[in-house]
Amino acid sequence: MTAQRISVVTADITQLDVDAIVNAANERLARGSGVCGAIFRAAGMELETACDAVAPCPTGDARITPGFNARAKWIVHAVGPVWHGGNNSEPILLASAYRTSLQLARDAGATSIAFPAISTGVYGYPLPLATGVAVQTVRGWCEAEAAPQHVIFCCYSEADTQVYLQALRA
């Protein structure tokens, strides 16, 4: 049952038909580059005001805002850790960011959520290691919780998608 609830796609996260999308955010919840910048562009200027109202957000935590002009009803802003070699609680903090995002989406009534590869961009977390944490955390959530019913790992490239698919098969 858990495997049917988790999928992987190669797509633009802002174009997915889901209730909630996750923004790989910084602690200030300020507009950034990459996925964060794309989400801010899709949502419109109201997102900056909404983020200012719920910031700051510590590493390993998340905040939720309306989606505004984005396709998704909700945007969950998850702050993953900066990679410092793996000995500074990075896996614990990354897992916490995923769990908190799922909890916020569930509590908002979201039935579906899409995650980018949190912390793997400018924060430098190695994709295979981050993917392992993400898949293990989401699997554990899906085994214990009924919602969201569908969790998507949304990848920027086909190569990233293959890393997620391999982790899901493991």
VENPEGI-V325765 format. One record per residue. N is the residue number from 1. RES is the residue in one small letter. PHI is phi in radians with two decimals (NA if undefined). Layout:
# VENPEGI-V325765
n-><N;N>
res-><RES;RES>
phi-><PHI;PHI>
This chain:
# VENPEGI-V325765
n-><1;2;3;4;5;6;7;8;9;10;11;12;13;14;15;16;17;18;19;20;21;22;23;24;25;26;27;28;29;30;31;32;33;34;35;36;37;38;39;40;41;42;43;44;45;46;47;48;49;50;51;52;53;54;55;56;57;58;59;60;61;62;63;64;65;66;67;68;69;70;71;72;73;74;75;76;77;78;79;80;81;82;83;84;85;86;87;88;89;90;91;92;93;94;95;96;97;98;99;100;101;102;103;104;105;106;107;108;109;110;111;112;113;114;115;116;117;118;119;120;121;122;123;124;125;126;127;128;129;130;131;132;133;134;135;136;137;138;139;140;141;142;143;144;145;146;147;148;149;150;151;152;153;154;155;156;157;158;159;160;161;162;163;164;165;166;167;168;169;170>
res-><m;t;a;q;r;i;s;v;v;t;a;d;i;t;q;l;d;v;d;a;i;v;n;a;a;n;e;r;l;a;r;g;s;g;v;c;g;a;i;f;r;a;a;g;m;e;l;e;t;a;c;d;a;v;a;p;c;p;t;g;d;a;r;i;t;p;g;f;n;a;r;a;k;w;i;v;h;a;v;g;p;v;w;h;g;g;n;n;s;e;p;i;l;l;a;s;a;y;r;t;s;l;q;l;a;r;d;a;g;a;t;s;i;a;f;p;a;i;s;t;g;v;y;g;y;p;l;p;l;a;t;g;v;a;v;q;t;v;r;g;w;c;e;a;e;a;a;p;q;h;v;i;f;c;c;y;s;e;a;d;t;q;v;y;l;q;a;l;r;a>
phi-><NA;-1.04;-1.06;-1.26;-1.53;-2.01;-2.42;-2.25;-2.36;-1.82;-2.91;-1.52;-1.00;-1.27;-1.78;-1.32;-1.62;-2.35;-1.27;-2.41;-2.07;-1.83;-1.70;-1.33;-1.69;-1.79;-1.06;-1.45;1.00;-1.56;-0.96;-2.19;-1.82;1.04;-1.02;-1.02;-1.08;-1.11;-1.17;-1.09;-1.11;-1.18;-1.37;1.68;-1.09;-1.06;-1.11;-1.07;-1.11;-1.11;-1.17;-1.02;-1.26;-1.96;-1.42;-1.43;-2.32;-1.21;-0.98;1.61;-2.03;-2.65;-2.32;-2.18;-2.35;-1.08;-1.48;0.94;-1.50;-1.26;-1.12;-1.30;-1.22;-2.22;-2.13;-1.76;-1.80;-1.83;-1.79;-1.53;-1.43;-1.36;-1.30;-2.21;1.73;1.64;-1.84;-2.07;1.13;-0.99;-1.09;-1.15;-1.17;-1.15;-1.04;-1.10;-1.09;-1.17;-1.09;-1.12;-1.09;-1.10;-1.12;-1.09;-1.11;-1.02;-1.14;-1.43;1.63;-1.22;-1.71;-2.48;-2.54;-2.13;-1.92;-1.46;-1.46;-1.02;1.31;-1.57;-1.49;-1.12;-1.40;1.33;-1.19;-1.01;-0.94;-1.05;-1.24;-1.11;-1.11;-1.04;-1.10;-1.07;-1.12;-1.07;-1.17;-1.16;-1.02;-1.06;-1.07;-1.13;-1.27;-1.78;-2.18;-1.52;-2.37;-1.11;-1.30;-2.30;-2.06;-2.01;-1.66;-1.76;-1.83;-1.37;-2.32;-1.12;-1.08;-1.12;-1.01;-1.11;-1.11;-1.14;-1.08;-1.11;-1.14;-1.19;-1.33;-1.22>
